[in-house]
Structures are given as structure tokens and as C-alpha cells.
Amino acid sequence: MKILGLVGGTSWVSTLDYYKLINEGVNEKLGDLNFAECIIYSVNYQVIKQNVDADDWDKNLEILADASIKLQNSGAKGIVLCANTPHLVADRLQEKLQVPVIHIATATANAIKAQGIRKVGMIGTRLTMEREFFRTKLEAAGIEMLIPEDDDRGFIHYTIFEEFGRGIFSWETKQRYLGIMQKLLAAGAEGIIAGCTEIPLFIKQDEVNFPLFDTLALHAKAAVDFAVGE
């Protein structure tokens, strides 16, 4: 089994689910008392958020690279960034490492393509919705990505950092999210990407009647496949 290096803390809430799902996935594949060999480096979310607000991704890259290199030097054979937005610099981070970064957008694109879906809606931080790092991976797989209107993007971005990042999940926010998803479906989306790893914590597939792509679960599965693969 390969050792995984998890860069967590963005936020700690979803990092808990990464740890849980990766361990459950390894056990499902290997049985008995086999669980993941992994190392977690949890960064300070406040510093990351300050750099996000300043659009200073060079500084965030330094933080993520420092954490990843420490994990690599500690024996990790693959790096898992435990959130969507940090993947904005995943390709640049890969250049600094000797081990692979397991990319969340690639894992998601593979799952969407496997269902034969060609057009999806995306909800996540403004950066995940508006920058090209996720869209590019989808387009390479022949998948078109739709995003909400500007006001809805602002609401989603705010609640991800100011509510979900603090472990706050309200009924009112959930209803607004469901309404935004319906708008994307009305615009032609065949499914929705939960493009923030906290979103699946309060909106589940069995609560909706359309394909909901849980990026956290898909990313964790890709990490498991890497860890137990040849």
C-alpha cells in the first residue's frame, strides 16, 4: 500500500470526511483490519482565506508546497489536496514535487464521463466556478460546465467560507442552494457538481432527483485507488 499525504485544514470539517472515506475505501478493497497509511498536514485556514481574498495564489502555493514537500519527505507517495479551490495551483504544485498530486477535477471528470453526461452545472467558490482549472479538465473530457449567475455565485462563495468553514449548515442556505441547482438544470445541465467539499455534507444524492457529483467522495475514491493500486 502506498502512503498518502493529505493536505487538510481547508476546511478541517471536510478533512474529517476525507480521512473517513479514504480509510473506509481501503478497508472495502482489502478487508480484515486493513486501513489507509496516510499522513495529514493541516494548514491554518485563516491564512489561506486571507490570501484568497487578496487573490495572492503565489503565497498559497508556497503554503501548499511547504506542506506537500514535508509530506513527501515523510514518505508520502501521492498528495491529496483536501478541497477543490487549492487545485487552482495544483499543476504548479506538481512541478515542485517528485510524487503525483491526485487531482480532484480529473477524478470528477472521469465519473461524469462514465455516466455519459456532456453538460453539468458547477457550484463552488468563485475561484472554482470562474477560473479555468476545473473547467479545463472537464473540457478535455468533452464536458461543458455551466455556472450560476453572478449574485448566486457571490452567495455560494460567502457561505462556503463564512458558514461551512465554521461548521454552520442552515436550512435557509440549503434551500437557496437547491434553488440555484434547479436554475442550472433549467439552463441545460444534466447533473450538478458539488464543487466544494463541504456541500455534500448537507446536500445528499438521495435528496435530489438529478445526478449530484460529490467531488469529495470522488477524490477520496481516486486516492484509495492510487494507494492500493500497483
Secondary structure, 3 states (H helix, E strand, C coil): CCCEEEEECCCHHHHHHHHHHHHHHHHHHHCCCCCCCEEEEECCHHHHHHHHHCCCHHHHHHHHHHHHHHHHHCCCCEEEECCCHHHHHHHHHHCCCCCCECCHHHHHHHHHHHCCCCEEEEECCHHHHHCHHHHHHHHHCCCEEECCCHHHHHHHHHHHHHCHHHCCCCHHHHHHHHHHHHHHHHCCCCCEEECCCCHHHCCCHHHCCCCEEEHHHHHHHHHHHHHHCC
